[in-house]
Amino acid sequence: MTIIPKEIQQIVRASKGHPVRLTDPKTHVEYIVLPAEIFDQMKLYDDTPLRDDEMQNLLIRAGLRAGWDEEEMDIYNELDPRRDNEDPTR
């Protein structure tokens, strides 16, 4: 573990738990110092796009919550334009 220099300790304490932006004067690269607890929470965030199967699962669950599996909603199955392309023997 690296010990934080006193100057940065003062800046971090003054930030009262908020992230602190630091710049390397030689490279001009910016760094952000933040409490480990916040960093650990951020690592849990996943913004990768959903896979098709994940999206379909979410849509099905949303439809079920909205009541689309209730008997009185069956009328909408007959209105499905995709049914025109189905094999009538099935």
SVG drawing of the C-alpha trace seen along z (x, -y; Angstrom):
<svg xmlns="http://www.w3.org/2000/svg" viewBox="-61 -21 68 50">
<polyline fill="none" stroke="black" stroke-width="0.4" points="0.0,0.0 1.3,-3.5 1.2,-6.2 -0.5,-9.5 1.8,-12.5 0.7,-15.1 -0.2,-17.7 -2.6,-15.3 -4.0,-14.1 -5.0,-17.7 -6.7,-18.0 -8.6,-14.7 -9.7,-15.6 -10.9,-19.0 -13.0,-17.2 -15.2,-15.6 -15.4,-12.3 -15.9,-13.7 -13.5,-12.6 -10.4,-14.8 -8.9,-15.5 -5.1,-15.6 -2.9,-16.4 0.6,-15.1 2.6,-18.2 5.0,-16.3 2.5,-14.3 -0.6,-16.4 -2.5,-13.1 -5.4,-13.6 -6.1,-11.2 -9.0,-10.9 -8.7,-10.1 -11.8,-8.9 -12.7,-6.8 -12.3,-3.1 -16.0,-2.5 -17.1,-4.7 -14.6,-2.9 -15.9,0.5 -19.5,-0.6 -18.5,-1.9 -16.8,1.4 -20.2,3.1 -21.7,0.8 -21.9,2.6 -23.0,0.6 -22.2,3.2 -25.1,3.6 -27.6,6.4 -27.3,9.6 -30.4,10.5 -31.4,13.3 -31.1,10.9 -33.2,8.2 -35.8,10.8 -36.0,12.1 -36.5,8.5 -39.2,7.9 -41.1,11.0 -40.9,10.2 -42.1,6.6 -45.0,8.0 -46.0,10.5 -46.0,7.6 -48.2,5.6 -50.7,8.4 -50.1,9.6 -50.5,13.3 -54.1,12.6 -56.9,14.4 -58.6,11.2 -55.5,10.2 -55.5,13.3 -57.4,11.3 -54.2,9.5 -52.6,12.8 -55.1,13.0 -54.1,9.5 -50.4,10.5 -49.3,9.7 -46.7,12.5 -49.5,15.1 -50.3,14.5 -46.9,16.1 -47.4,19.1 -48.1,22.6 -51.9,23.1 -51.4,26.8 -49.6,26.2"/>
</svg>
